[in-house]
């Protein structure tokens, strides 16, 4: 019996395995860019802080959603979708329990390094504060009929709102998840410290 040469791979077999994987990854990347996966993954058991000096976006779409943790616990959130978001600064922090004590995970970017930008930024927030200015706003629109941010729609009959432009200064929020495409974090700094201060 003739042995097959070592170190060679069947091109047809490799293609049969690789093509579906590539298509799946491509589809997932496309949905993430559209913000469609914002609540499709299990969130951790820790909400995190998000803050920014100023946030601007060409469009805003929002509706009520429920994020779920691995244990099935639900967290009601306002899904905030921002088309072509631009932030003067960004800070994200979370308090995490570890065997050596509570650790603060903190990520910062922007400021003197330049603005932070993202396409179709989707934040699942349980609260948000700041001084806001909207363009033409529609409050109470059916969540399934939202059009301002591509790919972001809720269930028929759900409460939704949208605006064709938004600017918020002094942003402070507690969130359970965030997804964005083409994130550009200028001047990125990441710190993990025992104890440590959050964003605010």
C-alpha atoms as a printed R data frame, in Angstrom:
    type eleno elety resid chain resno       x      y      z
1   ATOM     1    CA   UNK     A     1   0.000  0.000  0.000
2   ATOM     2    CA   UNK     A     2   1.445  3.330 -1.065
3   ATOM     3    CA   UNK     A     3   1.685  5.927  1.683
4   ATOM     4    CA   UNK     A     4   0.612  9.494  1.068
5   ATOM     5    CA   UNK     A     5   3.455 12.061  1.124
6   ATOM     6    CA   UNK     A     6   3.764 13.898  4.421
7   ATOM     7    CA   UNK     A     7   3.232 17.652  4.686
8   ATOM     8    CA   UNK     A     8   0.675 17.991  1.907
9   ATOM     9    CA   UNK     A     9  -2.916 19.112  2.300
10  ATOM    10    CA   UNK     A    10  -5.802 18.506 -0.047
11  ATOM    11    CA   UNK     A    11  -6.740 21.875 -1.557
12  ATOM    12    CA   UNK     A    12 -10.337 20.774 -2.128
13  ATOM    13    CA   UNK     A    13 -10.747 19.591  1.474
14  ATOM    14    CA   UNK     A    14  -9.213 22.783  2.851
15  ATOM    15    CA   UNK     A    15 -11.506 24.916  0.721
16  ATOM    16    CA   UNK     A    16 -14.557 22.939  1.846
17  ATOM    17    CA   UNK     A    17 -13.703 23.722  5.463
18  ATOM    18    CA   UNK     A    18 -12.418 27.258  5.012
19  ATOM    19    CA   UNK     A    19 -15.114 28.765  2.784
20  ATOM    20    CA   UNK     A    20 -18.029 28.379  5.239
21  ATOM    21    CA   UNK     A    21 -15.838 29.738  8.054
22  ATOM    22    CA   UNK     A    22 -14.795 32.750  6.001
23  ATOM    23    CA   UNK     A    23 -18.414 33.436  5.009
24  ATOM    24    CA   UNK     A    24 -19.551 33.175  8.642
25  ATOM    25    CA   UNK     A    25 -16.824 35.548  9.829
26  ATOM    26    CA   UNK     A    26 -17.676 37.969  7.037
27  ATOM    27    CA   UNK     A    27 -21.363 37.914  7.922
28  ATOM    28    CA   UNK     A    28 -20.586 38.454 11.613
29  ATOM    29    CA   UNK     A    29 -18.258 41.361 10.844
30  ATOM    30    CA   UNK     A    30 -20.961 42.919  8.676
31  ATOM    31    CA   UNK     A    31 -23.575 42.595 11.431
32  ATOM    32    CA   UNK     A    32 -21.180 44.027 14.016
33  ATOM    33    CA   UNK     A    33 -20.493 46.993 11.766
34  ATOM    34    CA   UNK     A    34 -24.245 47.574 11.610
35  ATOM    35    CA   UNK     A    35 -24.665 47.208 15.362
36  ATOM    36    CA   UNK     A    36 -26.913 44.172 14.942
37  ATOM    37    CA   UNK     A    37 -25.020 42.050 17.485
38  ATOM    38    CA   UNK     A    38 -25.211 44.508 20.353
39  ATOM    39    CA   UNK     A    39 -27.319 42.233 22.583
40  ATOM    40    CA   UNK     A    40 -26.623 38.862 20.975
41  ATOM    41    CA   UNK     A    41 -23.802 37.839 23.325
42  ATOM    42    CA   UNK     A    42 -24.009 37.050 27.030
43  ATOM    43    CA   UNK     A    43 -22.893 40.046 29.072
44  ATOM    44    CA   UNK     A    44 -20.681 39.771 32.136
45  ATOM    45    CA   UNK     A    45 -22.111 40.255 35.587
46  ATOM    46    CA   UNK     A    46 -20.481 43.684 35.809
47  ATOM    47    CA   UNK     A    47 -21.822 46.949 34.449
48  ATOM    48    CA   UNK     A    48 -19.118 49.448 33.513
49  ATOM    49    CA   UNK     A    49 -18.764 53.216 33.469
50  ATOM    50    CA   UNK     A    50 -18.430 55.196 30.252
51  ATOM    51    CA   UNK     A    51 -17.696 58.911 30.070
52  ATOM    52    CA   UNK     A    52 -16.772 61.458 27.408
53  ATOM    53    CA   UNK     A    53 -16.178 65.203 27.300
54  ATOM    54    CA   UNK     A    54 -18.284 65.497 24.150
55  ATOM    55    CA   UNK     A    55 -20.003 63.033 21.845
56  ATOM    56    CA   UNK     A    56 -21.281 63.859 18.343
57  ATOM    57    CA   UNK     A    57 -23.078 61.621 15.881
58  ATOM    58    CA   UNK     A    58 -24.784 61.997 12.507
59  ATOM    59    CA   UNK     A    59 -27.728 59.938 13.731
60  ATOM    60    CA   UNK     A    60 -29.205 58.306 16.829
61  ATOM    61    CA   UNK     A    61 -31.587 55.362 17.203
62  ATOM    62    CA   UNK     A    62 -32.729 53.938 20.534
63  ATOM    63    CA   UNK     A    63 -35.147 51.391 21.927
64  ATOM    64    CA   UNK     A    64 -35.582 49.292 25.075
65  ATOM    65    CA   UNK     A    65 -33.819 45.927 25.093
66  ATOM    66    CA   UNK     A    66 -32.827 43.250 27.623
67  ATOM    67    CA   UNK     A    67 -29.238 42.009 27.919
68  ATOM    68    CA   UNK     A    68 -28.739 38.582 29.471
69  ATOM    69    CA   UNK     A    69 -25.846 37.161 31.462
70  ATOM    70    CA   UNK     A    70 -24.636 33.547 31.244
71  ATOM    71    CA   UNK     A    71 -26.768 32.640 34.279
72  ATOM    72    CA   UNK     A    72 -29.867 33.952 32.474
73  ATOM    73    CA   UNK     A    73 -30.263 37.110 34.568
74  ATOM    74    CA   UNK     A    74 -31.782 39.929 32.544
75  ATOM    75    CA   UNK     A    75 -30.654 43.554 32.536
76  ATOM    76    CA   UNK     A    76 -33.054 46.111 31.012
77  ATOM    77    CA   UNK     A    77 -31.179 48.639 28.876
78  ATOM    78    CA   UNK     A    78 -31.682 51.423 26.422
79  ATOM    79    CA   UNK     A    79 -29.925 50.375 23.234
80  ATOM    80    CA   UNK     A    80 -28.263 53.569 21.982
81  ATOM    81    CA   UNK     A    81 -27.045 53.312 18.385
82  ATOM    82    CA   UNK     A    82 -24.878 56.127 17.019
83  ATOM    83    CA   UNK     A    83 -24.031 56.460 13.337
84  ATOM    84    CA   UNK     A    84 -20.479 57.769 12.728
85  ATOM    85    CA   UNK     A    85 -19.751 58.660 16.340
86  ATOM    86    CA   UNK     A    86 -17.022 61.142 17.262
87  ATOM    87    CA   UNK     A    87 -15.857 61.613 20.867
88  ATOM    88    CA   UNK     A    88 -13.463 64.237 22.219
89  ATOM    89    CA   UNK     A    89 -12.369 61.782 24.917
90  ATOM    90    CA   UNK     A    90 -13.497 58.384 26.107
91  ATOM    91    CA   UNK     A    91 -13.083 56.588 29.403
92  ATOM    92    CA   UNK     A    92 -14.366 53.116 30.232
93  ATOM    93    CA   UNK     A    93 -13.871 51.491 33.624
94  ATOM    94    CA   UNK     A    94 -15.088 48.430 35.491
95  ATOM    95    CA   UNK     A    95 -14.600 47.120 39.028
96  ATOM    96    CA   UNK     A    96 -13.679 43.436 38.892
97  ATOM    97    CA   UNK     A    97 -13.437 41.013 41.835
98  ATOM    98    CA   UNK     A    98 -10.245 38.916 41.840
99  ATOM    99    CA   UNK     A    99  -8.566 36.530 44.329
100 ATOM   100    CA   UNK     A   100  -6.336 39.418 45.489
101 ATOM   101    CA   UNK     A   101  -9.096 41.997 45.831
102 ATOM   102    CA   UNK     A   102 -11.153 44.390 43.728
103 ATOM   103    CA   UNK     A   103  -9.323 45.530 40.585
104 ATOM   104    CA   UNK     A   104 -10.189 48.512 38.389
105 ATOM   105    CA   UNK     A   105  -9.931 47.938 34.642
106 ATOM   106    CA   UNK     A   106  -9.656 51.344 32.964
107 ATOM   107    CA   UNK     A   107  -9.352 52.302 29.303
108 ATOM   108    CA   UNK     A   108  -8.850 55.900 28.115
109 ATOM   109    CA   UNK     A   109  -8.299 57.532 24.725
110 ATOM   110    CA   UNK     A   110  -8.634 60.835 22.895
111 ATOM   111    CA   UNK     A   111  -7.831 64.259 24.309
112 ATOM   112    CA   UNK     A   112  -4.539 65.708 23.080
113 ATOM   113    CA   UNK     A   113  -3.939 62.605 20.924
114 ATOM   114    CA   UNK     A   114  -7.001 63.379 18.796
115 ATOM   115    CA   UNK     A   115 -10.665 62.427 18.628
116 ATOM   116    CA   UNK     A   116 -12.005 58.910 19.038
117 ATOM   117    CA   UNK     A   117 -14.169 57.731 16.132
118 ATOM   118    CA   UNK     A   118 -16.386 54.701 15.480
119 ATOM   119    CA   UNK     A   119 -18.968 53.611 12.932
120 ATOM   120    CA   UNK     A   120 -22.305 52.311 14.189
121 ATOM   121    CA   UNK     A   121 -21.422 52.497 17.853
122 ATOM   122    CA   UNK     A   122 -24.030 50.662 19.930
123 ATOM   123    CA   UNK     A   123 -24.091 51.027 23.711
124 ATOM   124    CA   UNK     A   124 -26.489 49.052 25.895
125 ATOM   125    CA   UNK     A   125 -26.893 51.580 28.704
126 ATOM   126    CA   UNK     A   126 -28.877 51.431 31.928
127 ATOM   127    CA   UNK     A   127 -28.536 55.188 32.389
128 ATOM   128    CA   UNK     A   128 -27.014 58.226 30.701
129 ATOM   129    CA   UNK     A   129 -26.570 61.864 31.705
130 ATOM   130    CA   UNK     A   130 -25.216 64.982 29.995
131 ATOM   131    CA   UNK     A   131 -26.279 68.127 28.151
132 ATOM   132    CA   UNK     A   132 -27.777 67.074 24.820
133 ATOM   133    CA   UNK     A   133 -28.812 68.767 21.601
134 ATOM   134    CA   UNK     A   134 -30.768 66.834 18.967
135 ATOM   135    CA   UNK     A   135 -31.504 67.518 15.333
136 ATOM   136    CA   UNK     A   136 -34.988 66.543 14.146
137 ATOM   137    CA   UNK     A   137 -36.163 64.065 16.807
138 ATOM   138    CA   UNK     A   138 -38.929 61.459 16.647
139 ATOM   139    CA   UNK     A   139 -39.949 60.158 20.075
140 ATOM   140    CA   UNK     A   140 -42.382 57.262 20.337
141 ATOM   141    CA   UNK     A   141 -41.695 55.886 16.846
142 ATOM   142    CA   UNK     A   142 -42.238 52.135 16.468
143 ATOM   143    CA   UNK     A   143 -38.905 50.452 17.200
144 ATOM   144    CA   UNK     A   144 -39.193 48.290 14.076
145 ATOM   145    CA   UNK     A   145 -39.411 51.411 11.893
146 ATOM   146    CA   UNK     A   146 -36.214 53.143 13.000
147 ATOM   147    CA   UNK     A   147 -34.103 54.327 10.048
148 ATOM   148    CA   UNK     A   148 -31.380 56.663 11.313
149 ATOM   149    CA   UNK     A   149 -28.714 53.994 11.987
150 ATOM   150    CA   UNK     A   150 -28.392 51.220  9.366
151 ATOM   151    CA   UNK     A   151 -29.340 47.766 10.646
152 ATOM   152    CA   UNK     A   152 -30.590 48.955 14.038
153 ATOM   153    CA   UNK     A   153 -34.258 48.162 14.620
154 ATOM   154    CA   UNK     A   154 -36.276 46.797 17.513
155 ATOM   155    CA   UNK     A   155 -39.330 44.566 17.650
156 ATOM   156    CA   UNK     A   156 -42.682 45.652 16.144
157 ATOM   157    CA   UNK     A   157 -44.754 47.567 18.675
158 ATOM   158    CA   UNK     A   158 -41.724 48.522 20.750
159 ATOM   159    CA   UNK     A   159 -41.082 52.079 21.927
160 ATOM   160    CA   UNK     A   160 -38.335 53.808 19.988
161 ATOM   161    CA   UNK     A   161 -36.826 57.194 19.329
162 ATOM   162    CA   UNK     A   162 -34.436 58.594 16.770
163 ATOM   163    CA   UNK     A   163 -32.798 61.850 15.699
164 ATOM   164    CA   UNK     A   164 -30.926 62.908 12.574
165 ATOM   165    CA   UNK     A   165 -28.055 64.319 14.640
166 ATOM   166    CA   UNK     A   166 -27.016 64.480 18.283
167 ATOM   167    CA   UNK     A   167 -24.392 66.246 20.390
168 ATOM   168    CA   UNK     A   168 -23.925 65.483 24.090
169 ATOM   169    CA   UNK     A   169 -21.402 67.124 26.426
170 ATOM   170    CA   UNK     A   170 -20.411 65.793 29.839
171 ATOM   171    CA   UNK     A   171 -21.445 62.215 28.990
172 ATOM   172    CA   UNK     A   172 -21.734 59.786 31.915
173 ATOM   173    CA   UNK     A   173 -23.264 56.338 31.603
174 ATOM   174    CA   UNK     A   174 -23.419 52.883 33.141
175 ATOM   175    CA   UNK     A   175 -23.555 50.221 30.433
176 ATOM   176    CA   UNK     A   176 -23.595 46.444 30.039
177 ATOM   177    CA   UNK     A   177 -22.125 46.188 26.547
178 ATOM   178    CA   UNK     A   178 -20.742 48.201 23.658
179 ATOM   179    CA   UNK     A   179 -20.096 47.258 20.026
180 ATOM   180    CA   UNK     A   180 -18.622 49.395 17.268
181 ATOM   181    CA   UNK     A   181 -17.060 49.121 13.844
182 ATOM   182    CA   UNK     A   182 -13.844 50.823 12.730
183 ATOM   183    CA   UNK     A   183 -12.968 52.020 16.223
184 ATOM   184    CA   UNK     A   184 -10.049 54.477 16.170
185 ATOM   185    CA   UNK     A   185  -8.779 54.994 19.710
186 ATOM   186    CA   UNK     A   186  -6.101 57.663 19.469
187 ATOM   187    CA   UNK     A   187  -3.736 57.808 22.459
188 ATOM   188    CA   UNK     A   188  -5.047 54.557 23.924
189 ATOM   189    CA   UNK     A   189  -4.123 53.909 27.568
190 ATOM   190    CA   UNK     A   190  -5.142 50.822 29.530
191 ATOM   191    CA   UNK     A   191  -4.587 50.324 33.249
192 ATOM   192    CA   UNK     A   192  -5.442 47.446 35.568
193 ATOM   193    CA   UNK     A   193  -4.907 48.387 39.210
194 ATOM   194    CA   UNK     A   194  -5.731 46.957 42.587
195 ATOM   195    CA   UNK     A   195  -8.244 49.431 43.958
196 ATOM   196    CA   UNK     A   196  -7.958 52.329 41.516
197 ATOM   197    CA   UNK     A   197 -10.390 55.026 40.492
198 ATOM   198    CA   UNK     A   198 -13.181 54.653 37.947
199 ATOM   199    CA   UNK     A   199 -13.982 57.170 35.216
200 ATOM   200    CA   UNK     A   200 -16.143 59.239 37.588
